Amino acid sequence: MVSKEEIENVAKLMRIDLDDHVVHIDRVQKMIEYFDILDKAGVESEELSVQELSIKNLRDDKHIPYEENLIEKLKNYKGTYVRAPKMK
């Protein structure tokens, strides 16, 4: 179980100001339970197939100049900054 003190400590380390730590206890506990399920999945015996490519088979990187000022074409560009969506 995740305690209120652990949530407060992590929030402090991450420099996040939380008004109500109790709300986050259930969320973190659900994440930990999900990680436990993933740990029990038993994928150690699975064999991964990886396709190896030679460097000769990769395309050459080419710089293609873009003449227009791209930042001015952004939808939320406001003079000297770009407005980002609000975080929930």
C-alpha positions in Angstrom: 0.0 0.0 0.0 1.2 3.5 -0.8 1.1 5.9 2.1 0.3 9.6 2.2 3.8 10.3 3.4 5.3 8.5 0.3 3.2 10.6 -2.0 4.2 13.8 -0.2 7.8 12.8 -0.4 7.7 12.1 -4.1 5.8 15.3 -4.8 8.4 17.2 -2.8 11.3 15.6 -4.7 9.6 16.4 -8.0 8.8 19.9 -6.8 5.1 19.4 -7.3 2.6 21.3 -5.1 -0.3 18.9 -4.3 -3.3 20.2 -2.3 -4.8 16.8 -1.7 -2.4 13.9 -1.4 -5.2 11.3 -0.7 -6.5 11.6 -4.2 -3.2 10.3 -5.6 -2.8 7.4 -3.3 -5.4 5.3 -5.1 -4.0 6.2 -8.5 -0.4 5.3 -7.5 -1.7 2.0 -5.9 -3.5 1.1 -9.2 -0.3 1.7 -11.1 1.7 -0.5 -8.8 -0.9 -3.3 -9.0 -0.7 -3.1 -12.8 3.1 -3.3 -12.7 2.7 -6.4 -10.5 0.5 -8.0 -13.2 3.1 -7.2 -15.8 5.8 -8.7 -13.7 3.8 -12.0 -13.5 3.2 -12.1 -17.2 6.2 -14.5 -17.6 7.7 -13.2 -20.8 11.3 -14.2 -20.0 11.0 -17.3 -22.2 9.7 -15.3 -25.2 12.2 -15.0 -28.0 12.5 -11.6 -29.7 13.1 -11.5 -33.4 15.2 -8.6 -34.5 15.7 -7.7 -38.1 19.3 -6.5 -38.5 20.1 -3.9 -41.1 23.5 -3.0 -42.4 24.4 0.7 -42.3 24.8 0.4 -46.1 21.1 -0.3 -46.4 20.0 2.9 -44.6 19.1 6.1 -46.4 21.5 9.0 -46.5 20.4 12.0 -44.3 19.9 15.1 -46.4 19.2 18.6 -45.2 16.3 20.2 -47.0 16.1 23.9 -46.1 12.7 25.3 -45.3 12.5 28.9 -46.3 9.4 30.0 -44.4 9.3 30.8 -40.7 7.6 27.7 -39.4 6.8 29.0 -35.9 4.6 31.7 -37.4 2.5 29.0 -39.0 1.6 27.4 -35.7 -2.1 27.6 -34.7 -1.4 28.9 -31.1 1.5 31.3 -31.8 1.1 34.5 -29.9 4.0 36.9 -30.7 6.9 35.6 -28.7 5.4 32.3 -27.3 3.4 29.3 -28.4 0.4 28.6 -26.2 0.2 25.0 -25.1 -2.9 23.1 -24.0 -3.8 23.2 -20.3 -2.7 20.2 -18.2 -5.4 18.3 -16.3 
